[in-house]
Amino acid sequence: MTPAPFEMRQGAWFEAARLVEAVRLDEVKGDAVWLVSDGSATAFRFGADGLACEVACGTTLCPPGAVPLSPRSVRSADVDPFAYVAFGVSDGSAWVGIDDVTTTVELVESPRRPITPWEGAPVASAVVSADRLMRVLRPVATAVTGVDLSGDLPPVWFQIDSGGQIGMHVDWRRHGAGRITARTSADVAGEEVTCTLPAWVVLQALSALLVSDENPVRMDVVSWKGEVWTVVSIGEIRLALRAQQTDTDDPIAELGRRLTSAGERWDFVSADALEVVHPSRYVRVERCDGPADLLRLSAVVAHGVETTLELLHELNALNAGLPRTKLWVDDDRVVATIDVVRTNPDETVFAIAELRSQVGALAPLIGPLAASSPAS
């Protein structure tokens, strides 16, 4: 059998083999490595649920079409990236020749078609060196010793900050350990965005590819077919990961997703609280334990307040006229709060805007009793 007339960018097959091993495709479920060509350019495309990869092979002589290769046939080429790889398809099988070893594997039956989330509408992007990205990924993607990994693990949250940073955060407190956040500077563009990210997959992929520390890595958050994806690009490789579906019984995580959809900027404070960022007022949302199963929204109206009878009378009078916002003194601050039912995140998003508006109107009334107005 003679090699098919096929030329490939040096190292492309090696990169595909390493990625296939890192993302652990399930051939039994129909996961295949597609060799896709339009007659002038060729690429490996493969993925699984919530995951898509592409390794561009450059200009080739491969005829137009798509071939569903077995992940095993691609993994057989996990060798020296500079090795010559001969390849061909015949009688429902693909064969791969490296030096004097030829491996023949049948094509995948009933394969799942590859998807291309990187074609989605861009929301935000960040460019960072591979070395700094790895140092952000390692602490958040590494499991805590002693935790049952077969259970429900906490999501890793990824943020592109308009201030010129990327960050990742994970909260292990429900499993008996603490929170961890890692940040680094980056060249950013687009909106500020926060979404979940399967960070361990990115870490596994970058580790497998033996990426040079100085290589730039681009991270794009895109909207594709109604879903949020993060696309990690390095050289001729693209790895797309769908934002994980957070536990809908977790009101803080669910609210975070709704706030992102509403275009709000926000940060996790803990597993039980988040803070909505706004140029004029920050609003904190936290669990409020009790039989009513509520979330409490709070915002500072004034700082540096002395607790006097005049202030208390003023707050009591204001509380009597407000339908659901309540004012109270917390040390030297006046705080406004609204309690909302946990199970209605859309109502919570509305109440956050309502509270911000009311605090803006109340601040001039309480301001004369304060030594200073609140920091924004």
N, C-alpha and C positions, 0 to 999 in steps of 0.2 A: 504494500500500500504506500503510495507516494504522498508527501505532504500536500495539503490544499494550498493554492496560491493565496497566501495570507500573510500580511505583514502587520506588526503591532508595535506601538510605542514601547520602548524598552522598559521593563519593570511593571507594565500594566497587569500582566497575568499574576505576577507575584503579589501586587497590591490587592487584586481581587481575591486571591487565595487567602491572604491574611485577614481581609475583612469578612469573608465568608466564615472563617473559623471564629472570629471574634463575635459575630452577631448570632451564631448558632441557628442556622436555618433548619427548618423541619421538613425534610423531603417527603415524609409520610403524608403530611398535610398539603403537599403540593407546592412547597417553596422550591423555586428553581432559580438558577443563575442564567438570565437571558443574555445572549449575545445578539445585540440589536444593531443593524446596519441600514443606512439609507443609500448605500452604494459608494459613498465618499468618506463617511466617518462612521466609526464603530464604537460601541460602548458595552461594558458589562452592566446590567441592571438587575437588581435582586432586592428582596426584602421580605418582611413578615408583617404581622399585624402591628400597625403603628410605627413601621420602620421601612425606609427605602434607601437604597445605595446606588450610586453610579460611579463607575471607573471608566473614564474616557480612554480609548485605545489609540486615538489619533486617526490620521488618514490611512485607510487600508484598501486592500484589493478584495475584501470580503464582499460577496454579492448581497444585494438588498434582501432584507428579511429578518426573522427573529428565530433563534434556536434556544429551546429550553434545556440548558445543560444541567446535569446533576451536580449538586454542591460537591459531591465526592470527586467528580472529574476535575473540578477547578482546584480543590484542595490538594490534589496530587501534584500541582505545580508550585507548592509552597517551598521554593528552593532559592538559590542565588538569584537576586533580581536581574542580573545581567545574563542569565542563562538563555539559550535559544530554545524556544518552545515551538514544536510542530503540532499542527492541529487539523483535524478533519472530521466530517460527519458522514456516516455511511450506514444504511440499513437500520435506522432507528437508534444508532449509538454514536457517541462522540469518542474520539480517541485523541490522546494527548501524548506527544513524544518529547522526552527530555533526555538528551545524551543518548544512551543506548537502552532506555527504559520507555516502553509504550504502555499506557493504561487505557483500556476501553471500558466505558460505562454507558449503559442504556440511558436514553433521554427520559426526562420526567414525564410520566403520564398524567394527563389532566392537570397541567401546571396552572398556578395562579399568575395572571398577567402582572407585569411590573407597573408601578405607579410613579408619578413624577411630581411630588409636592413642591419641588423647587420652582415650578411654574406658577405658583400662587402669587397673590398680590403682596408686595413687601410692606411690612409694618415698621420694622426697625432693624438696624444692623450694627455690628461691632467687629472690629479687626484687632486681634491681639496675637502676640507671639505664642508659638506652641508651648514653649517652656512655661510662660506665665499661666496659660490656660490649664496646663497639667497641674500646676501647683494650686490652682483654684479647685479643680475637679477632685483631686485625691482626698482631701479631708471630708468633703461632703458625700462622695460616692463610696467611701469605705464603710462597710457595716460595722456596727459596734459589737465587740466580742461579747458573747453570751446571749445575744438576741436570737430568737427563733426566726430564721430567715424564711421559713415556710408560711409565716403569718403575714398580717397586714402591715407592710413597712411604710414609714412616712415618706411623702413625696419630697423631691428636691425642687426648690423654687429657683428659677433663673430670672435675672433682671438685667435689662440694658438701661442704664441710668443716663439721662440726658446731660448729667454733669461730667460725663466722660469716663464712666466706669462700667464694668460688668460685675455682677455678684451672684453668689449661690448660697442658699440657706436650707438647712434641714433641722428638724426638731425631733429629737429622740426621747423626749421626756416621758412620753406614755410607755416607753419601753425601759424606763429606769435610768436613762442616760441624759445628757444635756444637749442643748442646741449648739449649732456651729454655723458660722457665716464666714465666707471667704470672698474677698473683693480684689480687683486689680484695675489699673487704668487701661483704657482702650480707646481707639478711634471710633466714635459712635455717630450714627446718623438716624434720622427718623424720629418716631415717637418714643417716649419712655414706656417700657412694657415689662410686665411680670407674668411669667407662665411656668408651669411645671416642665421638668426636663428629665428624661431617664439618663442621668449623668453617668451612671456606671457603664452604659453602652458607649458613650463618647470616650470615656477613659479607656475602655477595653480596645476600642478601635484605634485611637491614637497610639496606644502602647504597642499594638500589633504591627502598626505601619512603620515603626522605627523612625518616626518623624524627627527631623533636626530641630533643635531648640529654637533656632532663629526663624524657622519657617513661619510666615504669617498664616493665621487661621481666621477665616471669616465666618461669623455666626449671624444668620438672617432669621428673624422671626417673620413668618408669612402666614397669610390666611388663604387656605386652599379648600375648596368645597365645603365651606362652613366650619372648618376645623383650624386650630392653631398648630403650626409646625415650626420647629427650629431646624434650619438647614446649616450644617457645618461643612464648610468647603476648605480644602487644602490641596493646592496644586490641581491635578486633574480628577480629584475625588470629591464626591458630594455624599453626605450622610444626612438624611432627613428623619426627624423623630417627632411623632405626634405628641402634643401635650397630654400628659396622663389625665385620665378621668379621676378626679379626686372624690373622696367619700362624700356622697350627697347627704349623709347623716352628720357630717362635720360642717356646722353652719359657717365657721370662719373660712374654711377652704372654699366652700360653695360661694360665699359672698365675694371672695377674692376673684373668682372666675367671672361673676356678674359685673364687678367693678371694672375689670379689664375690658369686657364687652362694651361697657358704657363709656369707655375712654377715660376712666378715672386713674390717677396715679396713686399707688398705695404701697405700703411696706408691711411685712409681718413684724409684729412685736414679739409674739410668742404663739404657741399652738392655740391659745385662748383669746388672742387679741390681734388686731391689725390697726394701722393708722392710715387714713386717707389724706394724701398730701394735696394742699391747695395753696395758691399764692397768698391768700388772706387768712385762712383758718385751717388748722389741722383738726380732723375729727377722729377720735379714737373709738373703735368698736370692740367690745369684749363680752365674753360670756357673763351672764348674770344668773347665778345659780338660784333656784327657787322653784316653787310649784308651777309658776306660769311659764317656765321655759323661755326666758327672754334673752335678748341681746341688749346691752346698754350702749348708747351712743353718747359721747361726751365731747365738749369743746370748751376751752378756756375763754371766758368773757373778759376778765381783767386780772392782772397780777398786782401784787403789792398792796392788797386791801387789808385794812384793819377791821376786825370784827367789832362793830359798834351797834348800838340800838338803832341808829338811823339806817345803817346798812341792812340790818335784819328786817326792819319795817318795810324798807324799799323792796327787798326780795320777796317778802310775803305778799305785798301788794301786786307785784308783777306776776307771781305764781298764780294768784287768784284769777288773773285775766288771760293766762295762757292755756290753750286746750290740752296740750300734752307735754310741753317743754317745762322742765322744773329747774329752778336755780338754787344753788346751795354753796356754802363756803367750805373750801378745802384748804386748810392752813391759811396762806395769804392770797388765795385765788378764789375768784367766783367762777363756778363751773355750771354750764348748762347741759342738761341730759334729756334724752328721749329713750324710752324703753320700747322695743319692738319685738314681735314674736319671731323666734328663731327660724321657723319653717317657711318664712316668706321673704326670700332674699330680694325680690323686686321691690317690695315695700321698704326694705332697709335702705336700698339705693336711693329711693325717693326721700326717705326720712333724713338721710345724710345731707342732701341738698337743702331740705327744709331747715335743719338745725343750723347749717352754715348761714343761711339767710337771716334767721332769727338772731343769731349771735351778732351779726353785723348791725342789726337794728338796736339790740340791747346794749351794746358796748358804749354808745354815747350817753346812755342814761346812767350807767354804773360807773363810767370813767371818772367823773368828778370825785368819786369816793375812793379811787385807787391812786397809788403813788406813781404807777406807770401802766401803760396799756400793754396787752399781751404781745409776745413775740410771735411773728408769723412764721 
